Amino acid sequence: MGGTRPDLPVEVSSSVLTDVADAVGLQEGAAGVREVLRAVYQLSPPASRVVSRQTGLPVPIVAAVSNELRARGILTRDRPARLSAQGMALVDQLGMTASVLDPTCESCRGSQVCIPAELTAAVDRLAQIMSQAPAVDLTLDQSYCTPETKVRRVLYLIRAGSLPAESLLLVGDDDLMSLAVAVVGASLGIPLARRLTVVDISSPVLQFLAAWSAPIGLSAELVRHDLRAPLPANLRGQFGTAMTDPPYTPDGARLFLSRAVEGLAPGPGQTVFFSFGPKGPDDALTVQRSIADLGLVSAEMIRNFNEYEGAGILGGTSHLQHLITTSRTQPLVESEYRGPLYTADLRNADRRYQCLTCGDRIVVGPGSAWATVGQLKAKGCTHCGGTRFRPLQLVSHSHHRDGRQD
């Protein structure tokens, strides 16, 4: 990092961030590029996956930003990402040199939960069980969290006073949290849930849980159910605590949280533990609005609490939120849900894109004149001919045959 650093005018440094954000179509704008630059400086030389975890941006977006920074001489051409002399001058101008002072706890790495030595065996046991788990179903957005994450989640619920519990509802359990509750409870010599119910659509997951129930002493009600439909009547309004790690879409978060609320006993003070990956500002706002519309309040959110195996595009992490019901809490989806739910569904749905040149909004998807954004870029904006576009929300109402929004 030594050597002479060329001076850059402040206006040049600002334009570099904006130009890169525009070239990538980054929803976070110049601020998102700045975070990538800061992560590269702090962690140099980091792989894109490491930068993704630090910034909350998907790995492909980090790679695209890095390539644009390379094209402008801010990063060197080699990989992993390294700052050039020009990049170091930009970092100096942006005042990032103080960011090397990282106050994150080295023991818990910011998760606020350390696994005590007496639960090391529980982690090992869960790792052994997971080695025999069925392959994940990517069409259902499945991705197993690590055994350490499983134990940390259980410990977090204990710290929050939600375990031991009279009743715990798992709205989807491809993370095998029911097994973790049983294994940690056995290690502590304490039954952690008198009534434990798992609701999941995946037969392989439910069969795996059933096969392991006897070996680890798991007593759980396993219910195969498509959560697009309301919960079975005997599960509604029955639980004091719910946990969900929904599909990686705002609609998936909204639906699974609504089903969790549907299962909770009425009244304030019940708890929902909600795991969800980092999203762009617009999608994150949509999720937060769903939480508020459900009448839930957030007691805490811990970034990057959850770590996953084989989730490269997401950087392998998600955030954990502790939500609490209020007197206004009620489900948002009380009937059958028919919209897109999983990430794969979104690839087959129409989406609006905004032209970065003129601001015009154009619909892309199977029902539009352009099936893919690549086709739109090749043709250009119908208004100005521009070829750079920012993805916006999915289309939920009619649009013109030429792709223009109603």
C-alpha positions as CSV (number, residue, x, y, z in Angstrom):
1,M,0.0,0.0,0.0
2,G,3.0,2.2,0.0
3,G,4.4,4.5,-2.7
4,T,3.3,7.8,-4.2
5,R,-0.4,8.4,-4.4
6,P,-1.6,10.6,-7.2
7,D,-4.0,13.4,-6.2
8,L,-7.5,13.3,-7.5
9,P,-9.9,16.2,-7.4
10,V,-12.9,15.7,-5.1
11,E,-15.3,16.1,-8.0
12,V,-13.5,13.3,-9.8
13,S,-13.8,10.9,-6.9
14,S,-17.6,11.6,-6.6
15,S,-18.1,11.1,-10.3
16,V,-16.3,7.8,-10.3
17,L,-18.7,6.3,-7.7
18,T,-21.7,7.6,-9.6
19,D,-20.5,6.5,-12.9
20,V,-19.8,2.9,-11.7
21,A,-23.2,2.8,-10.0
22,D,-24.9,3.9,-13.2
23,A,-22.9,1.4,-15.3
24,V,-24.0,-1.5,-13.1
25,G,-27.5,-0.3,-12.5
26,L,-26.8,-0.5,-8.8
27,Q,-30.0,0.2,-6.7
28,E,-27.8,1.5,-3.8
29,G,-26.2,4.1,-6.1
30,A,-22.9,5.7,-5.4
31,A,-23.2,4.7,-1.7
32,G,-23.1,1.0,-2.7
33,V,-20.0,1.5,-4.7
34,R,-18.4,3.3,-1.8
35,E,-19.1,0.3,0.4
36,V,-17.4,-2.0,-2.0
37,L,-14.4,0.2,-2.2
38,R,-14.3,0.4,1.6
39,A,-14.5,-3.4,1.9
40,V,-11.6,-3.8,-0.5
41,Y,-9.5,-1.3,1.4
42,Q,-10.3,-2.9,4.8
43,L,-9.9,-6.6,3.7
44,S,-7.4,-6.3,0.9
45,P,-7.1,-8.4,-1.1
46,P,-10.6,-10.0,-0.6
47,A,-12.5,-12.3,-2.9
48,S,-15.9,-11.2,-4.2
49,R,-17.7,-13.5,-1.7
50,V,-15.9,-11.8,1.2
51,V,-16.9,-8.4,-0.1
52,S,-20.4,-9.6,-0.5
53,R,-20.6,-10.6,3.1
54,Q,-19.2,-7.3,4.2
55,T,-21.5,-5.1,2.1
56,G,-24.7,-7.1,1.8
57,L,-24.5,-7.0,-2.0
58,P,-24.9,-10.2,-4.0
59,V,-21.7,-11.7,-5.3
60,P,-22.5,-11.1,-9.0
61,I,-23.2,-7.4,-8.2
62,V,-19.9,-7.1,-6.3
63,A,-18.1,-8.7,-9.3
64,A,-19.7,-6.2,-11.7
65,V,-18.8,-3.2,-9.5
66,S,-15.2,-4.5,-9.2
67,N,-14.9,-4.9,-13.0
68,E,-16.1,-1.3,-13.5
69,L,-13.6,-0.1,-10.9
70,R,-10.9,-2.0,-12.7
71,A,-11.9,-0.4,-16.0
72,R,-11.4,3.1,-14.4
73,G,-8.1,2.2,-12.9
74,I,-9.3,2.2,-9.3
75,L,-8.6,-1.5,-8.9
76,T,-5.7,-3.4,-10.4
77,R,-6.3,-6.0,-13.1
78,D,-5.3,-8.9,-10.9
79,R,-7.6,-10.9,-8.6
80,P,-8.6,-10.9,-5.8
81,A,-9.4,-7.2,-5.8
82,R,-6.6,-4.8,-5.0
83,L,-6.5,-1.0,-4.9
84,S,-4.3,0.7,-7.5
85,A,-2.3,3.8,-6.6
86,Q,-5.1,5.8,-8.0
87,G,-7.6,3.8,-5.9
88,M,-5.5,4.5,-2.7
89,A,-5.7,8.2,-3.5
90,L,-9.5,7.9,-3.9
91,V,-9.7,6.1,-0.6
92,D,-7.7,8.9,1.1
93,Q,-10.0,11.5,-0.4
94,L,-13.1,9.7,0.8
95,G,-11.7,9.5,4.4
96,M,-11.8,5.7,4.5
97,T,-8.4,5.3,6.2
98,A,-10.1,5.4,9.7
99,S,-12.2,2.3,8.6
100,V,-9.3,0.0,9.4
101,L,-10.2,0.4,13.1
102,D,-12.8,-2.4,13.2
103,P,-14.5,-2.7,16.6
104,T,-16.3,-6.0,15.8
105,C,-15.9,-8.6,18.6
106,E,-13.4,-11.2,17.4
107,S,-15.0,-13.9,19.5
108,C,-18.6,-13.7,18.1
109,R,-17.7,-11.9,14.8
110,G,-20.6,-9.5,15.4
111,S,-23.3,-12.2,16.0
112,Q,-23.5,-11.3,19.7
113,V,-23.7,-15.0,20.5
114,C,-20.7,-17.2,21.3
115,I,-21.0,-21.0,21.5
116,P,-19.7,-22.2,24.9
117,A,-17.4,-25.2,25.1
118,E,-20.1,-27.4,26.6
119,L,-22.0,-27.2,23.3
120,T,-19.1,-28.1,21.0
121,A,-20.4,-31.6,20.9
122,A,-23.8,-30.4,19.9
123,V,-22.2,-28.6,16.9
124,D,-20.3,-31.8,16.0
125,R,-23.5,-33.9,16.3
126,L,-25.5,-31.6,14.0
127,A,-22.6,-31.6,11.5
128,Q,-22.7,-35.4,11.5
129,I,-26.5,-35.4,11.0
130,M,-26.3,-32.8,8.2
131,S,-23.8,-34.9,6.3
132,Q,-26.7,-37.3,5.6
133,A,-29.3,-34.6,4.8
134,P,-31.1,-34.7,1.5
135,A,-29.8,-32.5,-1.3
136,V,-31.2,-29.0,-1.2
137,D,-34.0,-28.1,-3.6
138,L,-33.0,-24.9,-5.3
139,T,-36.5,-24.4,-6.8
140,L,-37.7,-24.0,-3.1
141,D,-34.8,-21.6,-2.3
142,Q,-33.4,-24.2,0.1
143,S,-30.0,-23.7,1.6
144,Y,-28.9,-25.4,4.8
145,C,-27.5,-23.1,7.5
146,T,-24.3,-24.3,9.1
147,P,-24.3,-26.4,12.3
148,E,-22.8,-23.4,14.2
149,T,-25.6,-21.2,13.0
150,K,-28.2,-23.7,14.2
151,V,-26.7,-23.7,17.7
152,R,-26.3,-19.9,17.8
153,R,-30.0,-19.5,16.8
154,V,-31.1,-21.8,19.7
155,L,-28.8,-19.9,22.1
156,Y,-30.2,-16.6,20.8
157,L,-33.8,-17.7,21.5
158,I,-32.7,-18.8,25.0
159,R,-31.2,-15.4,25.6
160,A,-34.3,-13.7,24.3
161,G,-36.4,-15.7,26.8
162,S,-38.3,-17.5,24.0
163,L,-36.8,-20.9,24.9
164,P,-37.6,-23.0,26.8
165,A,-41.1,-22.6,25.5
166,E,-44.5,-24.2,25.8
167,S,-44.9,-24.1,22.0
168,L,-42.7,-23.4,19.0
169,L,-43.8,-23.3,15.4
170,L,-41.3,-23.7,12.6
171,V,-42.7,-22.2,9.4
172,G,-40.6,-24.2,7.0
173,D,-37.6,-26.2,8.3
174,D,-35.1,-26.8,5.6
175,D,-32.5,-25.5,8.1
176,L,-33.4,-28.5,10.3
177,M,-33.9,-26.3,13.3
178,S,-36.2,-28.8,15.0
179,L,-33.2,-31.2,15.2
180,A,-31.0,-28.4,16.6
181,V,-33.6,-27.6,19.3
182,A,-33.6,-31.3,20.3
183,V,-29.8,-31.7,20.2
184,V,-29.0,-28.5,22.2
185,G,-31.8,-29.3,24.7
186,A,-30.3,-32.8,25.2
187,S,-26.8,-31.3,25.7
188,L,-28.2,-28.9,28.3
189,G,-30.4,-31.5,29.9
190,I,-33.5,-29.2,29.4
191,P,-36.5,-29.9,27.2
192,L,-36.6,-26.6,25.1
193,A,-40.2,-26.9,23.7
194,R,-43.1,-28.9,25.0
195,R,-44.9,-28.6,21.7
196,L,-42.7,-28.4,18.6
197,T,-44.4,-28.2,15.2
198,V,-42.8,-28.2,11.7
199,V,-44.8,-27.1,8.7
200,D,-43.0,-27.7,5.4
201,I,-43.8,-28.5,1.8
202,S,-40.7,-30.7,1.2
203,S,-41.3,-34.5,1.7
204,P,-37.6,-35.2,1.7
205,V,-37.0,-32.7,4.6
206,L,-39.9,-34.1,6.6
207,Q,-38.9,-37.7,6.0
208,F,-35.4,-36.9,7.1
209,L,-36.7,-35.2,10.3
210,A,-38.9,-38.3,11.0
211,A,-35.9,-40.6,10.5
212,W,-33.9,-38.8,13.0
213,S,-36.6,-38.2,15.6
214,A,-35.9,-41.4,17.5
215,P,-32.1,-41.3,17.4
216,I,-32.0,-37.8,19.0
217,G,-35.2,-37.9,21.0
218,L,-37.0,-35.4,18.9
219,S,-40.7,-35.2,19.6
220,A,-42.2,-33.0,16.9
221,E,-45.4,-32.7,14.9
222,L,-44.4,-32.9,11.3
223,V,-47.0,-31.4,8.9
224,R,-46.6,-31.5,5.1
225,H,-48.3,-28.3,3.9
226,D,-47.9,-25.8,1.0
227,L,-47.8,-22.5,2.7
228,R,-49.5,-20.8,-0.2
229,A,-52.6,-22.1,1.5
230,P,-53.6,-21.0,5.0
231,L,-52.4,-23.1,8.0
232,P,-54.5,-26.1,8.9
233,A,-57.2,-25.1,11.4
234,N,-55.7,-27.0,14.3
235,L,-52.5,-24.9,14.0
236,R,-54.0,-21.4,14.0
237,G,-53.6,-19.2,17.0
238,Q,-51.8,-22.0,19.0
239,F,-48.2,-20.9,19.5
240,G,-46.2,-18.5,21.6
241,T,-43.1,-18.4,19.3
242,A,-42.6,-18.9,15.6
243,M,-39.4,-19.1,13.5
244,T,-39.1,-18.8,9.7
245,D,-36.3,-18.5,7.1
246,P,-38.5,-17.9,4.0
247,P,-37.8,-17.9,0.3
248,Y,-35.4,-15.2,-0.8
249,T,-38.0,-12.8,-2.2
250,P,-40.1,-10.0,-0.6
251,D,-43.2,-11.9,-1.5
252,G,-41.9,-15.0,0.2
253,A,-41.0,-13.0,3.3
254,R,-44.5,-11.5,3.4
255,L,-46.3,-14.8,3.0
256,F,-44.2,-16.8,5.5
257,L,-44.3,-14.0,8.1
258,S,-48.1,-13.9,7.6
259,R,-48.4,-17.7,8.1
260,A,-46.2,-17.3,11.2
261,V,-48.6,-14.7,12.6
262,E,-51.5,-16.9,11.7
263,G,-50.1,-19.6,13.9
264,L,-49.4,-17.4,16.9
265,A,-51.7,-17.0,19.9
266,P,-53.6,-13.6,19.6
267,G,-52.5,-10.6,21.6
268,P,-49.2,-8.7,22.1
269,G,-45.9,-10.2,23.3
270,Q,-45.6,-13.3,21.1
271,T,-42.4,-13.6,19.2
272,V,-41.3,-14.3,15.6
273,F,-37.6,-15.0,14.7
274,F,-37.1,-14.1,11.1
275,S,-34.1,-14.8,9.0
276,F,-33.7,-13.0,5.6
277,G,-30.8,-12.2,3.4
278,P,-29.6,-8.7,2.4
279,K,-31.6,-7.0,-0.3
280,G,-31.4,-3.7,-2.2
281,P,-33.0,-0.6,-0.6
282,D,-36.3,-0.9,-2.5
283,D,-36.8,-4.6,-1.8
284,A,-35.7,-4.1,1.9
285,L,-38.3,-1.3,2.2
286,T,-40.9,-3.7,0.8
287,V,-40.0,-6.3,3.5
288,Q,-40.0,-3.7,6.3
289,R,-43.4,-2.4,5.2
290,S,-44.7,-6.0,5.3
291,I,-43.4,-6.3,8.9
292,A,-45.1,-3.1,9.9
293,D,-48.4,-4.0,8.0
294,L,-48.4,-7.3,10.0
295,G,-48.5,-5.2,13.2
296,L,-45.0,-6.5,14.2
297,V,-42.3,-4.5,15.8
298,S,-38.6,-5.2,15.6
299,A,-36.8,-5.8,18.9
300,E,-33.4,-6.4,17.3
301,M,-31.7,-7.2,14.0
302,I,-28.2,-8.8,13.8
303,R,-26.6,-8.5,10.4
304,N,-24.9,-11.6,8.9
305,F,-26.0,-13.7,11.9
306,N,-26.8,-16.7,9.8
307,E,-24.2,-18.5,7.6
308,Y,-25.2,-21.0,4.9
309,E,-23.5,-23.8,3.0
310,G,-23.4,-23.4,-0.7
311,A,-25.1,-20.1,-1.0
312,G,-22.5,-18.3,-3.1
313,I,-24.7,-15.8,-4.8
314,L,-25.9,-14.4,-1.5
315,G,-22.4,-14.3,0.1
316,G,-23.6,-17.2,2.3
317,T,-25.2,-15.0,5.0
318,S,-28.5,-13.6,6.2
319,H,-29.7,-11.3,8.9
320,L,-31.7,-12.4,12.0
321,Q,-34.6,-10.3,13.2
322,H,-36.4,-10.6,16.5
323,L,-40.0,-9.5,16.0
324,I,-42.8,-9.0,18.6
325,T,-46.5,-9.0,18.1
326,T,-48.7,-6.1,19.2
327,S,-52.4,-5.5,19.7
328,R,-52.7,-4.7,16.0
329,T,-51.0,-7.8,14.7
330,Q,-52.9,-9.8,12.2
331,P,-52.1,-11.9,9.1
332,L,-51.8,-10.1,5.7
333,V,-52.5,-13.2,3.6
334,E,-55.6,-15.0,4.9
335,S,-56.6,-16.8,1.8
336,E,-54.6,-18.9,-0.8
337,Y,-51.6,-17.1,-2.3
338,R,-51.3,-17.3,-6.1
339,G,-48.4,-15.0,-6.9
340,P,-44.6,-15.5,-7.5
341,L,-43.0,-16.9,-4.3
342,Y,-39.5,-18.4,-5.0
343,T,-36.5,-16.9,-6.7
344,A,-37.2,-19.2,-9.7
345,D,-40.7,-17.8,-10.0
346,L,-39.4,-14.3,-10.4
347,R,-37.4,-15.3,-13.4
348,N,-40.7,-16.1,-15.1
349,A,-42.5,-12.9,-14.0
350,D,-42.7,-9.5,-15.6
351,R,-40.6,-6.8,-14.0
352,R,-40.3,-3.0,-14.6
353,Y,-36.9,-1.6,-15.6
354,Q,-36.1,2.1,-15.4
355,C,-34.0,3.7,-18.1
356,L,-31.0,5.4,-16.5
357,T,-30.8,8.0,-19.2
358,C,-34.4,9.3,-19.4
359,G,-36.1,7.7,-16.4
360,D,-38.7,5.9,-18.6
361,R,-40.1,2.7,-17.1
362,I,-40.4,-0.4,-19.4
363,V,-41.8,-3.8,-18.6
364,V,-39.6,-6.9,-19.3
365,G,-40.7,-10.5,-19.1
366,P,-42.7,-13.3,-20.7
367,G,-45.8,-11.1,-21.1
368,S,-43.9,-8.2,-22.6
369,A,-42.4,-7.3,-26.0
370,W,-39.0,-8.0,-24.4
371,A,-38.6,-11.4,-22.7
372,T,-35.3,-10.5,-21.1
373,V,-33.5,-7.3,-20.1
374,G,-30.7,-8.4,-22.6
375,Q,-33.2,-8.0,-25.4
376,L,-34.2,-4.6,-24.2
377,K,-30.6,-3.4,-24.0
378,A,-29.9,-4.6,-27.5
379,K,-33.0,-2.7,-28.8
380,G,-32.6,0.3,-26.5
381,C,-35.1,2.4,-24.6
382,T,-38.3,3.1,-26.6
383,H,-38.2,6.7,-25.5
384,C,-34.5,7.8,-25.8
385,G,-32.6,4.7,-27.1
386,G,-30.6,4.4,-23.8
387,T,-29.1,1.0,-23.0
388,R,-28.6,1.1,-19.2
389,F,-31.5,0.1,-17.0
390,R,-32.2,-0.4,-13.3
391,P,-34.5,-3.2,-12.1
392,L,-37.6,-2.2,-10.3
393,Q,-40.6,-4.1,-8.8
394,L,-42.5,-6.9,-10.3
395,V,-45.6,-6.1,-12.4
396,S,-48.9,-6.8,-10.7
397,H,-51.2,-5.1,-13.1
398,S,-51.8,-4.8,-16.8
399,H,-49.3,-3.1,-19.2
400,H,-49.2,-2.0,-22.8
401,R,-48.2,-4.5,-25.5
402,D,-45.1,-2.4,-26.3
403,G,-43.9,-2.9,-22.7
404,R,-44.7,0.6,-21.4
405,Q,-46.2,0.9,-18.0
406,D,-49.9,1.7,-17.5
